[in-house]
Amino acid sequence: MDIQTEKIELAKRLLDTEDKNIIDAVKSVFKTFDSDNAWGDLPEKVVLDVQESIRQIDAGLEISHDKARETFKKWL
């Protein structure tokens, strides 16, 4: 069976099912392979904070770990 035929057969089966578990499983498989989901199940706030940190590093605005420890030593 060629790939197009397989896709059609899968689409038919998906359209015919009323089983929410199957639909959720298919969605989960697509999420796993979705490049937009590289962050997994992390909360959006965490993803945005990490992306902002990466932008700051790329712009040369990072500080060393030692400098950060010195600055915040009263809380450590």
C-alpha positions in Angstrom: 0.0 0.0 0.0 1.4 3.4 -0.9 1.6 6.4 1.5 -1.3 8.2 0.0 -3.6 5.2 0.3 -2.5 4.7 3.9 -3.2 8.4 4.7 -6.7 8.1 3.2 -7.4 4.9 5.1 -6.3 6.5 8.4 -8.3 9.6 7.7 -11.4 7.5 7.0 -10.9 5.6 10.3 -10.4 8.8 12.2 -13.6 10.4 10.7 -15.6 7.2 11.5 -14.5 6.9 15.1 -16.5 8.4 18.1 -13.8 7.2 20.5 -12.3 10.2 22.2 -9.4 8.1 23.4 -8.4 7.4 19.8 -8.7 11.0 18.9 -6.6 12.1 21.9 -4.0 9.5 21.0 -3.7 10.7 17.4 -3.4 14.3 18.7 -0.7 13.2 21.1 1.3 11.5 18.3 1.1 14.7 16.2 2.1 16.8 19.2 5.2 14.6 19.7 6.3 15.2 16.2 5.2 18.8 15.9 8.3 21.1 15.8 6.3 23.9 17.4 6.0 21.7 20.5 9.7 21.5 21.1 9.1 22.8 24.6 6.8 19.8 25.6 4.3 20.5 28.3 6.1 23.5 29.9 3.9 26.3 30.9 3.8 29.2 28.4 5.3 31.6 31.0 8.4 29.3 31.4 8.8 29.1 27.6 8.6 32.8 27.2 11.1 33.4 30.0 13.6 31.0 28.5 13.2 32.6 25.1 13.8 36.0 26.5 16.9 34.8 28.3 18.2 33.4 25.0 17.5 36.7 23.3 19.5 38.5 26.1 22.4 36.1 25.7 22.4 36.5 22.0 22.5 40.3 22.5 25.5 40.0 24.9 23.5 41.0 27.9 24.3 37.9 30.0 26.2 37.9 33.3 28.4 35.1 34.6 27.2 32.7 37.2 29.8 34.0 39.7 28.6 37.6 39.2 25.0 36.5 39.7 25.9 34.6 42.9 27.7 37.7 44.2 24.8 39.9 43.5 22.2 37.6 45.1 24.4 36.0 47.8 22.1 37.4 50.6 19.3 35.1 49.3 21.5 32.0 48.8 
